[in-house]
Amino acid sequence: MRKVVVTIGIMLVIAVIGYLITGGPAHQAMDIGDQGMMEQQLAVETVVVTRGDLKQTTTLNVTFAPASSVPVIPKTGGTVTKVLVATGDWVTKGQTLFTVDDRHLQLQVKQAQAAYEMASANLAQVEKGASAEEIKQIESTVLQAKASYQNVAAEYQRMEELFRQEMVPQQQLEAVQLQKEIAAANLTAAEARLSAVQKGASQEQLAVLEAQVKQAETALELANLQLGYTRVTAPIQGVIAQLTVEVGSMAAPSLAAGLVVDDRQMKANALVPESYINQLRVGEAVEIEAKASGSSFSGTISAITPVADQATRQFPVEFSVVNSSNTLKAGMMGTVYLTIGEGRNQLALPVDTVLFEGEQAYVYVVEDGRARRRNIRVGLNTGTLVGAADGLREGEQVISRGQHQVKNGMLVEVK
């Protein structure tokens, strides 16, 4: 009897344990709890899809340079005798910057002036006629002119040989050549005058004398012009950005002695990717910011190069900027803001509401209390707003907070 009671007790314990494991109240409570968790609501925030005008911009680095930058190159060589300006000075076009030794050119002007006066006197004398005494004077003048020409011709030969040996500069050879030409003109004029007064002037001789007067006049103008080149002047109005000469140094026609820049108007140069280049137009207004000061300037597109840079495969673009405050300096860096797209009355929503799966853009909208994934095609991007080309309707609610946690079809609560 006792063994029967023990056996029945053991069977009851086993039955209770099996009930609890397979179908008891605890298991039912777990199922109910799991179902409650699956239907749990996620609190989200939303924005309403609206319409508006959108403008998409991009930024590019620019380098500032003066609109005009012209080197100072002397037109004659020689020793610098005076320096009248310094780096940083404002100069006007034609203002004298420095002077070069002009003594030999002063003599050439005097010589050319004398030749002109002689040619004019010869013409006047022949037209009037000459006495015996005047004829003797003219013969003496011919002898002097011949001796002068021979001396200058010999000197020219000597200088020419030295020039071939690179012992004298070309400017010195040219100066002696000019003296030779003037001496030759003097001799020709004197001989023509003597011949004319001896024989009496014919129309042809008068024509020759008149031509000699014009030739002497031209030589005088040329000598004065070369003398004027000893005053080296500013090629443009602007600031002396560089000056490499000083008193006693040599100036040469082939070497720049300084640089003048006009920085009242500046250029900003940028390289534009090919994806943007066809959206830019000359004359279009832009905003440019100087990185050093953070100041903003209004500018315009002044030039678009139609050929890409070989190294970067980007297109050089030049912007014009008024530097009225004189804060922009050559070589400074800046940022240009370019408009690369505009649209009116576009469907728009915040950029951070848009998610991506590969290249497919999508958002979550709230429909009947649940999150629904909606594939969209994005348009213009302003940085804060993005245009929705299709996939949405005006007035729809798009999840703006919680969009990274929700799943398609999940129950949501809009806060």
Residue pairs with C-beta under 8 A, 6 or more apart in sequence:
20 26
20 27
21 27
39 411
40 411
41 411
41 412
41 413
42 371
42 402
42 405
42 406
42 410
42 411
42 412
42 413
43 402
43 412
43 413
43 415
44 366
44 371
44 399
44 401
44 402
44 403
44 406
44 412
44 413
44 414
44 415
45 399
45 400
45 401
45 402
45 414
45 415
46 366
46 397
46 398
46 399
46 400
46 414
47 349
47 350
47 353
47 397
47 398
47 400
48 395
48 396
48 397
48 398
49 347
49 348
49 349
49 388
49 392
49 393
49 394
49 395
49 396
49 397
49 398
50 347
50 348
50 349
50 394
51 345
51 346
51 347
51 348
51 394
52 345
52 346
52 348
52 385
53 342
53 343
53 344
53 345
53 346
54 341
54 342
54 343
54 346
54 348
54 379
54 380
54 382
54 385
54 387
55 339
55 341
55 342
55 343
55 380
55 382
56 339
56 340
56 341
56 342
56 380
56 381
56 382
57 337
57 338
57 339
57 340
57 382
57 383
58 276
58 337
58 338
58 340
59 335
59 336
59 337
59 338
60 270
60 271
60 272
60 335
60 336
60 338
61 270
61 333
61 334
61 335
62 268
62 269
62 270
62 288
62 319
62 333
62 334
62 335
62 336
63 268
63 269
63 270
63 331
63 332
63 333
63 334
64 266
64 267
64 268
64 290
64 321
64 328
64 329
64 330
64 331
64 332
64 333
64 334
65 266
65 267
65 268
65 269
65 330
65 331
66 238
66 261
66 262
66 263
66 265
66 266
66 267
66 330
67 262
67 263
67 264
67 265
67 266
67 267
67 320
68 236
68 238
68 261
68 262
68 265
69 241
69 259
69 260
69 261
69 262
69 330
70 235
70 236
70 238
70 259
70 260
70 261
71 235
71 256
71 258
71 259
71 260
72 97
72 232
72 234
72 235
72 243
72 256
72 257
72 258
72 259
72 260
73 253
73 254
73 255
73 256
73 257
74 100
74 229
74 232
74 251
74 252
74 253
74 257
75 229
75 232
75 253
76 100
76 105
76 171
76 226
76 229
76 230
76 251
76 253
77 100
77 169
77 171
77 250
77 251
77 252
77 253
78 100
78 101
78 102
78 171
78 230
78 250
78 251
79 100
79 101
79 248
79 249
79 250
79 251
80 98
80 99
80 100
80 101
80 245
80 246
80 247
80 248
80 249
80 250
80 251
81 99
81 100
81 101
81 247
82 98
82 99
82 247
83 97
83 98
83 243
83 245
83 246
83 247
84 96
84 97
84 98
84 99
85 91
85 95
85 97
85 98
85 240
85 243
86 240
86 243
87 240
87 241
87 242
87 243
88 239
88 240
89 239
89 240
90 238
90 239
91 97
91 234
91 237
91 238
91 239
91 240
91 260
92 234
92 237
93 233
93 234
93 235
93 236
93 237
94 233
94 234
95 233
95 234
96 231
96 232
96 233
97 232
97 233
97 234
97 240
97 243
97 257
97 258
98 232
98 245
98 251
98 257
99 230
99 231
99 232
100 229
100 230
100 232
100 251
101 230
102 227
102 230
104 175
105 175
105 223
105 226
105 227
105 230
106 227
108 175
108 178
108 179
108 182
108 223
108 226
108 227
109 220
109 223
109 224
109 227
111 179
111 182
111 223
112 182
112 216
112 219
112 220
112 222
112 223
112 224
113 220
113 223
114 186
115 182
115 185
115 186
115 189
115 216
115 219
115 220
116 213
116 216
116 217
116 219
116 220
118 141
118 186
118 189
118 190
118 216
119 185
119 189
119 209
119 212
119 213
119 215
119 216
120 213
120 216
122 189
122 190
122 192
122 193
122 196
122 209
122 212
123 206
123 209
123 210
123 212
123 213
125 134
125 138
125 193
125 197
126 193
126 196
126 197
126 201
126 205
126 206
126 209
127 201
127 206
129 197
129 200
130 138
130 197
134 197
135 194
135 197
135 198
138 190
138 193
138 194
138 197
139 194
141 190
141 193
141 194
142 187
142 190
142 191
142 194
144 190
145 183
145 186
145 187
145 189
145 190
145 191
146 187
146 190
148 183
148 186
148 187
149 180
149 183
149 184
149 186
149 187
151 183
152 176
152 179
152 180
152 183
153 180
153 183
155 176
155 179
155 180
156 173
156 176
156 177
156 179
156 180
159 168
159 172
159 173
159 176
160 173
162 168
162 173
163 170
163 172
163 173
169 252
171 253
178 219
178 222
178 223
181 219
182 219
185 212
185 215
185 216
185 219
188 212
189 209
189 212
189 216
192 205
192 208
192 209
192 212
193 209
195 205
196 205
196 206
196 209
199 205
201 209
232 251
232 257
234 260
235 260
236 260
236 262
237 262
238 260
238 261
238 262
238 263
238 264
239 260
239 261
239 262
239 263
240 258
240 259
240 260
241 258
241 259
241 260
241 261
241 330
242 258
242 259
243 257
243 258
244 256
244 257
244 258
245 251
245 257
245 258
251 257
261 330
263 323
263 326
263 328
263 329
263 330
264 322
264 323
264 324
264 326
265 320
265 321
265 322
265 323
266 320
266 321
266 322
266 323
266 328
266 330
267 302
267 318
267 319
267 320
267 321
268 288
268 299
268 318
268 319
268 320
268 321
268 334
268 336
269 316
269 317
269 318
269 319
270 316
270 317
270 319
270 336
271 309
271 312
271 314
271 315
271 316
271 317
272 280
272 314
272 315
272 316
272 317
272 338
273 314
273 315
274 308
274 313
274 314
274 315
276 338
276 340
277 304
277 315
277 317
279 339
279 340
279 341
280 301
280 304
280 317
280 338
281 301
282 301
282 302
282 303
282 304
283 300
283 301
284 300
284 301
284 339
285 298
285 299
285 300
286 298
286 299
286 300
286 301
286 319
286 336
286 337
286 338
286 339
287 296
287 297
287 298
287 299
287 336
287 337
288 296
288 297
288 298
288 299
288 319
288 321
288 334
288 335
288 336
288 337
289 295
289 296
289 297
289 334
289 335
289 336
289 337
290 296
290 297
290 327
290 328
290 332
290 333
290 334
291 332
291 333
291 334
291 335
292 332
292 333
293 327
295 325
295 327
297 321
297 322
297 323
297 328
298 321
298 322
299 319
299 320
299 321
299 322
299 336
300 319
300 320
301 317
301 318
301 319
301 320
302 318
302 319
302 320
303 317
303 318
304 315
304 317
304 318
305 315
305 316
305 317
306 315
307 315
308 314
308 315
309 315
309 316
319 336
321 328
341 380
342 380
343 379
343 380
343 387
346 379
346 380
346 387
346 388
347 387
347 388
347 389
347 392
347 393
347 394
348 385
348 386
348 387
348 388
349 363
349 385
349 386
349 388
349 392
349 398
350 384
350 385
350 386
350 400
351 381
351 383
351 384
351 385
351 386
352 400
353 363
353 398
353 399
353 400
353 403
354 361
354 362
354 363
354 376
354 378
354 386
355 361
355 362
355 363
355 364
355 403
355 404
356 362
360 375
361 375
361 376
361 377
361 378
362 373
362 374
362 375
362 376
363 373
363 374
363 376
363 391
363 392
363 398
363 399
363 403
364 371
364 372
364 373
364 374
364 398
364 399
364 403
364 406
364 408
365 371
365 372
365 374
365 392
365 396
365 397
365 398
365 399
366 372
366 397
366 398
366 399
366 412
366 414
369 411
369 412
369 413
370 409
370 410
370 411
370 412
371 399
371 406
371 407
371 408
371 409
371 410
371 412
372 408
372 409
373 408
374 391
374 392
375 391
376 388
376 389
376 390
376 391
376 392
377 388
377 389
377 390
377 391
378 386
378 387
378 388
378 389
379 386
379 387
379 388
379 389
380 386
380 387
381 387
392 398
397 414
399 406
399 412
402 412
406 412
